[in-house]
Amino acid sequence: MTHAVWKQRRLRLFIVSLFTICLLAGFMQPESTFAATTSQHANTKGISWPENQELPTFAQPNHLDVIDLEHETGEMSMLLATLQGIVNRERPRIYLIEHMVDDGKYTWLQETGVPYKMYQDPWQLINKYKKELKGIIIYDPNVPDTINAATTLAGLRTGIVAHPDLVAKLTTPPLKLPILEDLRGRFTGKLDVINWQMTNLWPQTTHRMLIGLDPMTGIMVPEDNWKDFQVIAEETREIMDSSNRKVYDLDVSKFLGNEAVYLRFEDAFQIGGWGAAVHQVTVKADGKVIAQFIPCTDAEEQYVFDHGRSACKYDPKNQHRFADGKRYFVYRFAPPAGTKQLIVSVDMWNQYKVSASSVRPRVTSDTRVPYGYLRDYAVANKAMVFWLSSKLSDEAQLLDEIASKVEPETPYLGWFDSEADGVRIMSNHSVYVIAADWFSNLTVHSGIQRPIQAPKVPATPPLENKIYVTFVMSEGDNFQYNEHHMRMLWNDPNRGKVPITWSTSPLLMEGSPLILNYYQRTATPNDVLVTGPSGMGYFYPSQWPREELATYFEHSKQYLKKTGLDTVYALDVQQDISPFVAQTYNQSMGIQGLFFNASSQGKTSVIEGLPVSIQIRDTTREKILERIKQNAANWDGKSPLFLSVQLVAWDSTPSDVVYFTQQLGSNFVTVRGDHFFQLFRQANGLPPTR
């Protein structure tokens, strides 16, 4: 890994966004009966962004207009998200129920306690707020990255982003909105668009945040899309390794007769999250090979009908395509006319479920459409929106250049095409990451005020000669995980039965006090919240400029203090933590201890005065148990042993932790993460944290 040469510190631009907008007379009567919650510290108008605050605070909402976008197009979702950004600048008044709401459509809306009115017709909502708009920005469907440029322009010019097909209705009565900018036919591709933004728009945007969003996403596929598929092969055991790997010969002859045969691969146990993994495919029509390929290659692409958000493992010795959880992929094979027998031989393993059909599915998720989500926040704050690969050299170079233009401790909200490469580039420039590209209604959440107070810490158990184990849920730095998947895990009826260490983001105190307060308020004595990777926000400590690290940790300490978090879970591209990083964590943050990275071998030790625990990690329940026992095998019983276990939150649940605890013997004690380090300090003669 190479380090970028750090630039001189620049004066941070102090931007407080206040907008004077015409208010509509009155509000519709709310259908809900939830009383609005106020705070003596609530922001009364506009956006407040003091210099010592990482994220802006929006005004306290007193009424919300709500619309369910489940059955709306991506184009309409994007239009309404940009409308939301404009309207919510002065005071949050629009709340969008987006497509991906596994945590429940009304879960957080009802938690707000704000009265609301449901809308069915998006055009009614647009008409209500048309006087607060100056016009529309038209993007070019042939150049998807103009969606991001249009989003940037929407924030700067107080407009909404429109697909060309919507222009006629937007510009004629009763709306009669003028065209502020038409981006059609002006750009040749991504880099052309982003370079234009850098020249013409960047100087006008806020430089206190960066927003990275893919301009388009795959469409949501209805369940009945697969109604004609029949299961032809399925693993009935919860196998999450290669023990069932072999070449499966799938006879799909009975599906011949139409234009093609469709083969769908998915996860037989979606909660477990270890679905079909395919290494090679060979197709024979009446004994003659008509297709043969290794997945995740150019040779495969001609046969992929729907990628279904499946993923690839690019390993020269083990390359394969896999579909975990709700992901899937579909192949299309068109044999010669008159074929009598069609055999598909698949080198495959894991929890596979394979189904086939002779009927072409109505839609494919590979059809890409615009979307809303974080765009409201970008528009409201006048941030520049862009999407650059962190792997492709020319794009990564421009991404690096943009990161170099903001000052240290600027947040990058969104995501990357490669986590490791993207976070590394940002870390090189002292920019931290907040995964938030699928966060809904951040302009509303940032205005809902709730008290931030860590729950009372139960008494630390007595120190004994035992094997102390703590289970740490990953992903806590991820805003959208906090909003969606973590809430689902939190609802597990087994939560609270055994100690669990939950990573979360201290920046929720500004981004969503509502969410942080909920987890603090509803935590049981067996739940403890710790800071997710790797401090105030996600970054790689070894890649952060050394001269900036102490300052960043000191600022992080303030957020930990305010949120009551005193333990950190960190990730890095280097396997072991350096003495310099450990010393800086210890001196600048004063934390109880640090959970660091994960491997098959766990170890808790003292590095430069700081307790550091390398976490154990593996794939399946049984393998995790095996790893714990392997790491405890040489314990002599004469002094306590400390082992931490990283649980991948997308694959694990509180029920898994109950299972682990039940399976471990009497020599093992499961403890909270804070108790884990308190006991370790006691066992090693270290003073308590200051």
C-alpha positions as CSV (number, residue, x, y, z in Angstrom):
1,M,0.0,0.0,0.0
2,T,1.3,3.5,-0.8
3,H,0.6,6.6,1.2
4,A,-0.4,9.8,-0.4
5,V,1.6,12.9,0.4
6,W,-0.4,14.9,2.9
7,K,-1.4,18.4,2.0
8,Q,-1.1,21.4,4.3
9,R,-4.1,21.8,6.6
10,R,-6.5,24.3,5.1
11,L,-9.0,26.5,6.9
12,R,-12.2,24.6,7.2
13,L,-15.1,26.4,5.5
14,F,-17.7,27.2,8.0
15,I,-21.1,26.8,6.2
16,V,-24.4,27.2,7.9
17,S,-27.2,26.6,5.5
18,L,-30.2,28.8,6.1
19,F,-32.9,29.2,3.5
20,T,-35.9,31.5,3.4
21,I,-38.7,29.5,1.7
22,C,-42.4,30.3,1.4
23,L,-44.4,28.4,3.8
24,L,-47.6,26.8,2.6
25,A,-50.7,27.8,4.6
26,G,-51.5,25.2,7.2
27,F,-51.0,21.4,7.3
28,M,-53.4,18.6,6.4
29,Q,-55.0,16.9,9.4
30,P,-52.8,13.9,10.5
31,E,-54.1,10.4,10.4
32,S,-51.8,9.3,13.2
33,T,-52.3,10.1,16.9
34,F,-48.6,10.4,17.9
35,A,-47.8,13.5,19.8
36,A,-44.9,15.6,18.5
37,T,-41.8,15.5,20.7
38,T,-39.9,18.7,21.3
39,S,-36.6,19.6,22.9
40,Q,-35.4,22.8,24.5
41,H,-32.3,22.5,22.3
42,A,-34.3,21.7,19.1
43,N,-33.3,23.6,16.0
44,T,-36.2,25.9,15.1
45,K,-35.5,26.7,11.4
46,G,-33.1,25.7,8.7
47,I,-29.9,23.7,9.0
48,S,-27.4,24.3,11.8
49,W,-23.8,23.2,11.4
50,P,-21.5,24.6,14.0
51,E,-17.8,24.2,13.5
52,N,-17.3,21.6,16.2
53,Q,-20.1,19.4,14.8
54,E,-19.3,16.6,12.2
55,L,-22.8,16.4,10.7
56,P,-25.5,19.1,10.4
57,T,-28.7,19.4,12.5
58,F,-32.0,20.0,10.8
59,A,-35.0,21.8,12.3
60,Q,-37.3,19.8,14.6
61,P,-40.3,18.6,12.5
62,N,-43.8,19.2,13.7
63,H,-45.7,17.4,10.9
64,L,-44.8,15.0,8.1
65,D,-46.3,14.3,4.7
66,V,-45.6,10.6,4.1
67,I,-45.8,8.6,0.9
68,D,-45.1,4.9,0.3
69,L,-42.8,4.5,-2.8
70,E,-43.1,0.7,-2.9
71,H,-45.0,0.7,-6.2
72,E,-43.5,3.9,-7.6
73,T,-40.8,3.9,-10.3
74,G,-37.2,4.6,-9.6
75,E,-37.5,7.9,-11.6
76,M,-40.3,9.0,-9.3
77,S,-38.5,8.0,-6.1
78,M,-35.5,10.1,-7.2
79,L,-37.7,13.1,-8.1
80,L,-39.4,12.9,-4.7
81,A,-36.1,12.5,-2.8
82,T,-34.7,15.7,-4.4
83,L,-38.0,17.4,-3.6
84,Q,-37.6,16.2,0.0
85,G,-34.1,17.7,0.1
86,I,-35.4,21.1,-0.9
87,V,-38.4,21.1,1.3
88,N,-36.7,19.7,4.4
89,R,-34.0,22.4,4.3
90,E,-36.2,24.8,6.2
91,R,-38.0,22.2,8.3
92,P,-38.4,18.4,7.7
93,R,-41.9,18.0,6.3
94,I,-41.6,15.1,3.8
95,Y,-41.0,11.5,4.8
96,L,-40.5,8.8,2.1
97,I,-41.1,5.1,2.7
98,E,-38.5,3.6,0.4
99,H,-38.5,0.2,-1.3
100,M,-36.1,-1.7,1.0
101,V,-37.8,-1.6,4.4
102,D,-37.1,-5.0,6.0
103,D,-37.3,-3.4,9.4
104,G,-40.9,-2.4,8.8
105,K,-42.5,0.4,6.7
106,Y,-43.6,2.5,9.7
107,T,-41.1,1.4,12.3
108,W,-39.1,4.6,12.6
109,L,-41.8,6.9,11.5
110,Q,-43.9,5.9,14.5
111,E,-40.9,6.1,16.7
112,T,-40.6,9.8,15.8
113,G,-43.8,10.7,17.6
114,V,-44.5,13.3,14.9
115,P,-48.0,13.6,13.5
116,Y,-48.2,12.7,9.9
117,K,-50.5,12.5,6.8
118,M,-50.3,9.7,4.3
119,Y,-50.3,10.6,0.6
120,Q,-51.2,8.1,-2.2
121,D,-50.5,10.3,-5.3
122,P,-47.0,11.7,-5.7
123,W,-48.2,14.4,-8.0
124,Q,-50.4,15.8,-5.2
125,L,-47.3,16.1,-3.0
126,I,-45.3,17.8,-5.8
127,N,-48.1,20.2,-6.4
128,K,-48.3,21.0,-2.6
129,Y,-44.7,22.1,-2.5
130,K,-44.2,23.5,-6.1
131,K,-43.9,27.1,-4.8
132,E,-40.8,26.1,-2.9
133,L,-39.1,25.0,-6.2
134,K,-37.4,27.1,-8.8
135,G,-37.7,24.5,-11.5
136,I,-36.4,21.1,-12.8
137,I,-33.1,19.7,-13.9
138,I,-33.3,17.1,-16.7
139,Y,-30.8,14.3,-16.7
140,D,-29.6,12.2,-19.7
141,P,-30.7,8.6,-19.5
142,N,-28.0,7.7,-21.9
143,V,-25.3,8.9,-19.5
144,P,-26.4,7.7,-16.0
145,D,-23.8,9.8,-14.2
146,T,-25.8,12.9,-15.2
147,I,-28.2,11.7,-12.5
148,N,-25.5,12.6,-9.9
149,A,-24.7,15.9,-11.6
150,A,-28.4,16.8,-11.7
151,T,-28.7,15.9,-8.0
152,T,-25.8,18.4,-7.3
153,L,-27.5,21.0,-9.4
154,A,-30.8,20.4,-7.6
155,G,-29.2,21.4,-4.3
156,L,-27.5,24.4,-5.8
157,R,-30.4,25.7,-7.9
158,T,-33.4,24.7,-5.7
159,G,-34.8,22.3,-8.2
160,I,-35.9,18.7,-8.6
161,V,-34.3,16.0,-10.8
162,A,-36.5,14.7,-13.7
163,H,-36.4,12.0,-16.3
164,P,-37.2,13.3,-19.8
165,D,-40.5,11.4,-19.7
166,L,-41.7,13.5,-16.8
167,V,-40.9,16.8,-18.2
168,A,-44.2,17.4,-20.0
169,K,-46.2,17.0,-16.9
170,L,-43.8,19.0,-14.8
171,T,-43.7,22.0,-17.1
172,T,-47.4,22.3,-18.0
173,P,-50.4,23.3,-15.8
174,P,-51.0,23.0,-12.9
175,L,-47.3,22.7,-12.0
176,K,-45.7,24.9,-14.8
177,L,-42.2,24.5,-13.5
178,P,-39.4,26.0,-15.6
179,I,-36.4,24.0,-16.9
180,L,-33.3,25.1,-15.0
181,E,-30.9,22.8,-16.7
182,D,-31.1,20.2,-19.4
183,L,-28.1,17.8,-19.4
184,R,-29.1,15.7,-22.4
185,G,-26.5,15.3,-25.1
186,R,-23.8,17.2,-23.3
187,F,-21.6,14.5,-22.0
188,T,-19.9,11.4,-23.3
189,G,-19.4,9.4,-20.1
190,K,-18.7,9.3,-16.4
191,L,-15.4,11.1,-16.3
192,D,-16.7,13.8,-18.6
193,V,-19.6,14.4,-16.2
194,I,-17.5,14.4,-13.0
195,N,-14.8,16.7,-14.5
196,W,-17.5,19.1,-15.5
197,Q,-18.8,19.0,-12.0
198,M,-15.4,19.7,-10.5
199,T,-14.9,22.7,-12.8
200,N,-18.4,24.2,-12.6
201,L,-20.1,23.0,-9.5
202,W,-17.5,22.0,-6.9
203,P,-16.7,25.6,-6.0
204,Q,-20.3,26.2,-5.1
205,T,-20.9,23.1,-3.0
206,T,-20.2,22.4,0.6
207,H,-16.8,20.9,1.2
208,R,-17.7,19.7,4.7
209,M,-19.0,16.4,3.3
210,L,-18.5,14.1,0.3
211,I,-21.3,12.0,-1.2
212,G,-20.6,8.9,-3.2
213,L,-23.6,7.3,-4.8
214,D,-24.0,4.9,-7.7
215,P,-26.4,6.7,-10.0
216,M,-28.6,3.7,-10.6
217,T,-29.5,0.4,-8.9
218,G,-31.2,-2.8,-10.0
219,I,-35.0,-2.9,-9.9
220,M,-36.9,-4.6,-7.1
221,V,-38.1,-7.9,-8.5
222,P,-41.6,-9.1,-7.5
223,E,-41.9,-12.6,-5.9
224,D,-44.3,-13.7,-8.7
225,N,-41.5,-13.2,-11.1
226,W,-40.4,-16.8,-10.3
227,K,-43.8,-18.4,-10.2
228,D,-43.0,-20.7,-13.1
229,F,-39.8,-22.1,-11.6
230,Q,-39.6,-25.6,-10.2
231,V,-37.0,-26.6,-7.6
232,I,-34.7,-29.3,-9.1
233,A,-31.9,-29.5,-6.6
234,E,-31.6,-28.4,-3.0
235,E,-29.2,-28.8,-0.1
236,T,-31.4,-29.7,2.9
237,R,-28.5,-29.4,5.5
238,E,-27.1,-26.1,6.8
239,I,-23.8,-26.6,5.2
240,M,-21.6,-23.5,5.0
241,D,-18.4,-24.9,3.7
242,S,-17.1,-27.0,0.8
243,S,-17.9,-30.4,2.3
244,N,-20.7,-30.9,-0.2
245,R,-18.7,-29.6,-3.2
246,K,-18.9,-31.8,-6.3
247,V,-20.1,-31.6,-9.9
248,Y,-23.9,-31.9,-9.9
249,D,-25.5,-33.1,-13.2
250,L,-28.8,-31.3,-13.5
251,D,-31.2,-32.8,-16.1
252,V,-33.4,-30.0,-17.3
253,S,-34.7,-31.8,-20.4
254,K,-38.3,-31.5,-19.3
255,F,-38.0,-27.7,-19.5
256,L,-37.2,-27.8,-23.2
257,G,-39.7,-26.6,-25.8
258,N,-39.6,-22.8,-25.5
259,E,-36.9,-20.3,-26.6
260,A,-34.6,-21.1,-23.7
261,V,-34.2,-22.8,-20.3
262,Y,-33.7,-20.6,-17.2
263,L,-31.8,-21.8,-14.2
264,R,-31.9,-19.9,-10.9
265,F,-29.4,-20.3,-8.0
266,E,-30.2,-19.1,-4.5
267,D,-29.7,-19.7,-0.8
268,A,-31.6,-22.6,0.7
269,F,-31.3,-21.1,4.2
270,Q,-31.6,-17.4,3.7
271,I,-31.2,-16.5,7.3
272,G,-27.9,-18.3,7.6
273,G,-26.5,-16.4,4.6
274,W,-24.3,-19.0,2.9
275,G,-26.0,-19.8,-0.4
276,A,-25.1,-21.4,-3.6
277,A,-21.5,-21.1,-4.7
278,V,-20.8,-22.1,-8.4
279,H,-17.2,-22.7,-9.7
280,Q,-17.8,-24.0,-13.2
281,V,-20.7,-24.7,-15.5
282,T,-20.9,-27.1,-18.5
283,V,-24.0,-27.4,-20.7
284,K,-24.5,-30.4,-23.0
285,A,-27.3,-30.6,-25.6
286,D,-27.8,-34.2,-26.7
287,G,-24.3,-34.9,-25.5
288,K,-22.6,-32.0,-27.2
289,V,-21.1,-29.1,-25.2
290,I,-22.9,-25.9,-26.1
291,A,-21.6,-23.8,-23.2
292,Q,-18.8,-24.0,-20.7
293,F,-17.5,-21.3,-18.4
294,I,-16.0,-20.2,-15.1
295,P,-18.2,-17.7,-13.3
296,C,-17.2,-14.1,-13.0
297,T,-15.5,-14.1,-16.4
298,D,-16.4,-12.5,-19.7
299,A,-17.3,-16.0,-21.0
300,E,-20.0,-16.2,-18.3
301,E,-21.7,-12.9,-19.1
302,Q,-23.5,-14.0,-22.3
303,Y,-25.4,-16.6,-20.2
304,V,-26.4,-14.4,-17.2
305,F,-30.0,-13.4,-17.4
306,D,-30.1,-11.8,-13.9
307,H,-27.2,-11.2,-11.6
308,G,-29.6,-10.8,-8.7
309,R,-27.0,-8.9,-6.5
310,S,-24.9,-12.0,-6.4
311,A,-21.2,-11.6,-5.8
312,C,-17.9,-12.9,-7.1
313,K,-14.8,-14.2,-5.3
314,Y,-11.8,-13.5,-7.5
315,D,-9.4,-16.1,-6.4
316,P,-7.2,-17.7,-9.1
317,K,-7.5,-21.0,-7.3
318,N,-11.1,-20.7,-6.1
319,Q,-13.0,-18.3,-8.3
320,H,-16.7,-18.5,-8.0
321,R,-20.1,-16.7,-8.0
322,F,-22.2,-17.0,-4.9
323,A,-25.6,-15.9,-3.7
324,D,-26.1,-15.5,0.0
325,G,-29.3,-14.6,1.9
326,K,-31.8,-13.1,-0.5
327,R,-29.4,-12.8,-3.4
328,Y,-29.6,-15.1,-6.4
329,F,-28.5,-15.4,-10.0
330,V,-30.2,-16.7,-13.1
331,Y,-28.6,-18.3,-16.2
332,R,-30.3,-18.6,-19.6
333,F,-29.4,-21.4,-22.0
334,A,-30.8,-21.6,-25.5
335,P,-30.1,-25.1,-27.0
336,P,-30.3,-25.9,-30.7
337,A,-33.8,-26.5,-32.1
338,G,-34.9,-30.1,-31.7
339,T,-32.7,-30.8,-28.6
340,K,-34.1,-33.8,-26.7
341,Q,-31.8,-33.8,-23.7
342,L,-30.2,-30.9,-21.9
343,I,-27.8,-31.5,-19.0
344,V,-26.2,-28.7,-17.0
345,S,-23.2,-29.9,-15.0
346,V,-22.4,-27.5,-12.1
347,D,-19.4,-27.5,-9.8
348,M,-21.1,-26.2,-6.7
349,W,-21.2,-26.2,-2.9
350,N,-22.8,-24.6,0.2
351,Q,-26.5,-24.2,0.8
352,Y,-27.6,-24.3,-2.8
353,K,-31.2,-24.2,-4.1
354,V,-31.6,-24.6,-7.9
355,S,-34.8,-24.1,-9.8
356,A,-35.6,-24.2,-13.5
357,S,-38.2,-22.8,-15.9
358,S,-39.0,-22.8,-19.6
359,V,-40.8,-19.5,-19.2
360,R,-38.8,-16.2,-19.5
361,P,-39.2,-14.2,-16.2
362,R,-41.1,-11.0,-16.7
363,V,-38.2,-8.8,-15.3
364,T,-34.6,-8.9,-14.4
365,S,-32.9,-7.0,-11.5
366,D,-30.2,-6.1,-14.0
367,T,-32.6,-3.5,-15.3
368,R,-31.1,-0.4,-13.6
369,V,-33.1,2.5,-12.4
370,P,-32.5,5.7,-10.4
371,Y,-33.3,5.8,-6.7
372,G,-33.7,8.2,-3.8
373,Y,-32.4,7.4,-0.3
374,L,-29.4,9.6,0.6
375,R,-30.1,12.1,-2.2
376,D,-32.4,14.2,0.0
377,Y,-29.4,14.8,2.4
378,A,-27.1,15.7,-0.5
379,V,-29.6,18.2,-2.0
380,A,-30.4,19.8,1.4
381,N,-26.7,20.3,2.2
382,K,-25.6,21.4,-1.3
383,A,-23.1,18.6,-1.5
384,M,-21.6,17.3,-4.8
385,V,-22.7,13.8,-5.6
386,F,-20.4,11.5,-7.7
387,W,-19.6,7.9,-8.2
388,L,-16.1,6.7,-9.0
389,S,-14.5,3.3,-9.0
390,S,-11.8,2.8,-6.4
391,K,-10.4,-0.1,-8.5
392,L,-10.1,1.3,-12.0
393,S,-7.0,3.4,-12.2
394,D,-8.3,6.5,-14.0
395,E,-11.3,6.7,-11.8
396,A,-9.4,5.9,-8.6
397,Q,-7.0,8.7,-9.5
398,L,-9.9,11.2,-9.7
399,L,-11.4,9.8,-6.5
400,D,-8.0,10.4,-4.8
401,E,-7.9,13.9,-6.2
402,I,-11.3,14.8,-4.8
403,A,-10.4,13.4,-1.4
404,S,-7.3,15.6,-1.4
405,K,-9.4,18.7,-1.8
406,V,-11.2,18.5,1.5
407,E,-9.6,19.1,4.9
408,P,-8.9,16.4,7.5
409,E,-11.9,14.7,9.2
410,T,-14.3,15.3,6.4
411,P,-17.0,12.6,6.2
412,Y,-17.5,10.6,3.0
413,L,-21.2,9.4,3.0
414,G,-22.2,6.6,0.6
415,W,-20.1,3.6,-0.5
416,F,-17.6,2.2,-3.0
417,D,-17.4,-0.5,-5.6
418,S,-14.5,-1.9,-3.4
419,E,-14.6,-1.4,0.3
420,A,-10.9,-2.0,1.0
421,D,-9.7,0.3,-1.9
422,G,-12.3,3.0,-1.2
423,V,-11.7,3.2,2.5
424,R,-7.9,3.1,1.9
425,I,-8.1,6.1,-0.5
426,M,-10.2,8.1,2.0
427,S,-8.0,7.2,4.9
428,N,-4.9,8.4,3.1
429,H,-6.4,11.9,3.1
430,S,-7.8,11.8,6.6
431,V,-11.3,11.4,5.3
432,Y,-13.5,8.9,7.2
433,V,-16.4,6.9,5.8
434,I,-20.1,6.6,6.8
435,A,-21.8,3.8,4.8
436,A,-25.2,5.5,4.2
437,D,-26.1,5.0,0.5
438,W,-29.3,3.2,1.6
439,F,-30.2,5.3,4.6
440,S,-33.8,6.7,4.3
441,N,-34.9,10.1,5.4
442,L,-31.7,11.4,6.9
443,T,-33.0,15.0,6.6
444,V,-35.8,13.9,9.0
445,H,-33.7,11.8,11.3
446,S,-31.2,14.7,11.7
447,G,-34.0,16.9,13.1
448,I,-35.6,14.4,15.6
449,Q,-34.1,15.3,18.9
450,R,-33.8,12.6,21.6
451,P,-31.7,12.4,24.8
452,I,-28.4,10.6,24.4
453,Q,-27.5,8.7,27.5
454,A,-25.8,5.3,27.9
455,P,-27.8,2.8,29.9
456,K,-26.6,2.0,33.4
457,V,-23.7,-0.5,33.4
458,P,-24.4,-3.6,35.5
459,A,-21.8,-4.8,38.0
460,T,-18.7,-6.5,36.5
461,P,-18.7,-10.2,37.3
462,P,-16.0,-11.4,39.7
463,L,-12.7,-12.4,38.1
464,E,-12.1,-16.1,38.2
465,N,-9.8,-18.6,36.4
466,K,-12.2,-18.9,33.5
467,I,-12.2,-18.5,29.7
468,Y,-14.0,-15.2,29.1
469,V,-15.6,-14.9,25.7
470,T,-17.4,-11.9,24.2
471,F,-19.3,-11.9,21.0
472,V,-19.1,-8.7,18.9
473,M,-21.6,-7.9,16.2
474,S,-20.0,-6.2,13.2
475,E,-21.2,-3.4,10.9
476,G,-21.9,-0.8,13.6
477,D,-20.2,2.1,11.6
478,N,-22.9,1.5,8.9
479,F,-25.8,4.0,9.2
480,Q,-28.1,2.0,7.0
481,Y,-27.4,-1.1,9.1
482,N,-28.3,0.8,12.2
483,E,-31.5,1.9,10.6
484,H,-32.6,-1.4,9.0
485,H,-30.8,-4.7,9.7
486,M,-29.7,-4.0,13.3
487,R,-33.3,-3.2,14.2
488,M,-34.3,-6.7,12.8
489,L,-31.6,-8.3,14.9
490,W,-32.6,-6.2,17.9
491,N,-36.1,-7.7,17.6
492,D,-34.8,-11.3,18.0
493,P,-36.7,-12.8,21.0
494,N,-33.4,-14.3,22.2
495,R,-31.7,-10.9,22.6
496,G,-31.1,-10.2,26.2
497,K,-30.7,-13.8,27.3
498,V,-26.9,-13.8,27.0
499,P,-24.4,-10.9,26.8
500,I,-23.8,-9.4,23.3
501,T,-21.5,-6.6,22.3
502,W,-23.2,-4.4,19.6
503,S,-21.1,-2.1,17.5
504,T,-22.7,1.2,16.5
505,S,-21.9,4.7,15.3
506,P,-21.3,7.5,17.8
507,L,-22.2,9.9,14.9
508,L,-25.8,8.8,15.2
509,M,-26.0,11.4,17.9
510,E,-26.1,13.9,15.1
511,G,-27.3,11.8,12.1
512,S,-30.2,10.1,14.0
513,P,-30.5,10.8,17.8
514,L,-33.8,8.8,17.4
515,I,-32.0,5.6,16.4
516,L,-29.2,5.9,19.0
517,N,-31.7,6.7,21.7
518,Y,-33.8,3.7,20.8
519,Y,-31.0,1.2,21.1
520,Q,-29.8,2.8,24.4
521,R,-33.3,3.0,25.8
522,T,-34.3,-0.6,25.0
523,A,-31.0,-2.3,25.7
524,T,-31.1,-5.1,28.3
525,P,-28.4,-5.5,30.9
526,N,-26.9,-8.1,28.6
527,D,-26.6,-5.6,25.7
528,V,-23.7,-3.2,25.4
529,L,-23.0,-0.7,22.7
530,V,-19.4,-0.1,21.5
531,T,-18.0,2.1,18.8
532,G,-17.9,0.5,15.3
533,P,-14.9,0.7,13.0
534,S,-12.7,2.5,13.8
535,G,-13.5,5.5,15.9
536,M,-15.8,8.4,15.1
537,G,-16.1,7.0,11.6
538,Y,-14.8,4.1,9.5
539,F,-11.1,4.3,8.4
540,Y,-7.9,2.3,8.4
541,P,-5.6,3.5,11.2
542,S,-2.5,2.3,9.4
543,Q,-3.4,4.4,6.4
544,W,-4.3,7.6,8.2
545,P,-1.5,10.2,8.1
546,R,0.5,9.8,11.3
547,E,0.5,13.5,12.0
548,E,-3.3,13.7,11.9
549,L,-4.1,10.5,13.9
550,A,-3.9,12.0,17.5
551,T,-6.2,14.9,16.5
552,Y,-8.7,12.6,15.0
553,F,-8.7,10.3,18.0
554,E,-9.1,13.3,20.3
555,H,-12.2,14.4,18.4
556,S,-13.5,10.9,18.4
557,K,-13.1,10.8,22.2
558,Q,-15.5,13.7,22.5
559,Y,-18.1,11.8,20.6
560,L,-17.5,8.6,22.6
561,K,-17.8,10.6,25.8
562,K,-21.1,12.2,24.7
563,T,-22.6,8.9,23.7
564,G,-21.3,6.9,26.6
565,L,-19.2,4.5,24.5
566,D,-15.9,3.6,26.0
567,T,-14.7,0.6,23.8
568,V,-13.7,0.6,20.2
569,Y,-14.0,-2.0,17.4
570,A,-11.4,-1.3,14.7
571,L,-10.6,-2.7,11.2
572,D,-7.4,-2.2,9.3
573,V,-5.8,-3.5,6.1
574,Q,-2.8,-4.5,8.2
575,Q,-3.2,-7.8,10.1
576,D,-1.6,-6.6,13.3
577,I,-1.9,-3.3,15.0
578,S,1.3,-1.2,15.1
579,P,2.7,0.1,18.4
580,F,2.2,3.6,17.2
581,V,-1.5,3.2,16.5
582,A,-2.1,1.4,19.8
583,Q,-0.2,4.1,21.7
584,T,-2.2,6.8,20.0
585,Y,-5.5,5.1,20.7
586,N,-4.4,4.8,24.3
587,Q,-3.1,8.3,24.9
588,S,-5.7,10.2,22.8
589,M,-8.9,8.3,23.5
590,G,-8.4,6.6,26.9
591,I,-10.6,3.7,25.9
592,Q,-11.1,0.5,27.9
593,G,-9.8,-1.6,25.1
594,L,-9.8,-2.3,21.4
595,F,-11.3,-5.1,19.4
596,F,-9.1,-5.3,16.3
597,N,-9.6,-7.1,13.0
598,A,-10.4,-10.8,13.0
599,S,-8.7,-14.1,12.1
600,S,-8.8,-17.8,12.9
601,Q,-6.4,-17.2,15.9
602,G,-7.7,-14.9,18.6
603,K,-5.4,-13.2,21.1
604,T,-5.9,-10.6,23.8
605,S,-2.7,-8.7,24.9
606,V,-1.4,-5.4,26.1
607,I,0.2,-3.2,23.4
608,E,1.7,0.1,24.5
609,G,-0.5,0.0,27.6
610,L,-3.7,-0.7,25.6
611,P,-5.7,-4.0,25.9
612,V,-6.1,-5.2,22.3
613,S,-8.1,-8.3,21.4
614,I,-7.7,-9.8,17.9
615,Q,-11.1,-11.4,17.2
616,I,-11.9,-15.0,16.2
617,R,-13.9,-15.3,13.0
618,D,-15.3,-18.1,10.9
619,T,-18.2,-18.9,8.7
620,T,-20.6,-21.3,10.3
621,R,-22.0,-22.0,13.8
622,E,-20.0,-25.2,14.1
623,K,-16.8,-23.7,12.7
624,I,-17.0,-20.7,15.1
625,L,-17.5,-23.1,18.0
626,E,-14.5,-25.1,16.8
627,R,-12.4,-22.0,16.5
628,I,-13.2,-21.0,20.1
629,K,-12.3,-24.4,21.4
630,Q,-9.1,-24.5,19.4
631,N,-8.0,-21.1,20.8
632,A,-8.8,-22.4,24.3
633,A,-7.2,-25.8,23.9
634,N,-3.9,-24.8,25.5
635,W,-5.4,-23.0,28.5
636,D,-3.8,-24.3,31.7
637,G,-6.6,-23.2,34.1
638,K,-4.2,-21.3,36.3
639,S,-5.2,-17.8,35.1
640,P,-8.1,-16.4,33.1
641,L,-8.1,-16.5,29.3
642,F,-9.8,-13.8,27.1
643,L,-11.2,-14.5,23.7
644,S,-13.3,-12.2,21.5
645,V,-15.4,-13.4,18.6
646,Q,-16.4,-11.3,15.6
647,L,-19.9,-12.1,14.4
648,V,-20.8,-10.9,10.9
649,A,-24.1,-9.1,11.5
650,W,-25.5,-10.1,8.1
651,D,-25.0,-13.8,8.9
652,S,-25.5,-14.0,12.7
653,T,-28.3,-13.4,15.1
654,P,-28.7,-13.2,18.9
655,S,-30.1,-16.7,18.7
656,D,-26.6,-17.8,17.5
657,V,-25.0,-16.3,20.6
658,V,-27.5,-18.2,22.8
659,Y,-26.5,-21.4,20.9
660,F,-22.8,-20.7,21.4
661,T,-23.2,-20.1,25.1
662,Q,-25.2,-23.3,25.6
663,Q,-22.6,-25.3,23.7
664,L,-19.5,-24.1,25.5
665,G,-18.6,-25.8,28.7
666,S,-18.6,-24.7,32.3
667,N,-15.0,-23.3,32.0
668,F,-16.4,-20.6,29.6
669,V,-18.1,-17.4,30.7
670,T,-19.8,-15.1,28.1
671,V,-19.5,-11.5,29.0
672,R,-20.3,-8.0,27.6
673,G,-17.5,-6.2,25.8
674,D,-17.0,-3.6,28.5
675,H,-16.8,-6.3,31.2
676,F,-14.4,-8.2,29.0
677,F,-11.8,-5.5,29.1
678,Q,-12.5,-4.5,32.7
679,L,-11.8,-8.1,33.7
680,F,-8.7,-8.3,31.5
681,R,-7.3,-5.1,33.0
682,Q,-7.9,-6.5,36.5
683,A,-6.2,-9.8,35.6
684,N,-3.2,-8.0,34.1
685,G,-2.8,-5.3,36.8
686,L,-3.8,-2.4,34.5
687,P,-5.5,0.6,36.0
688,P,-9.2,1.3,35.0
689,T,-9.7,3.9,32.3
690,R,-9.7,7.5,33.2
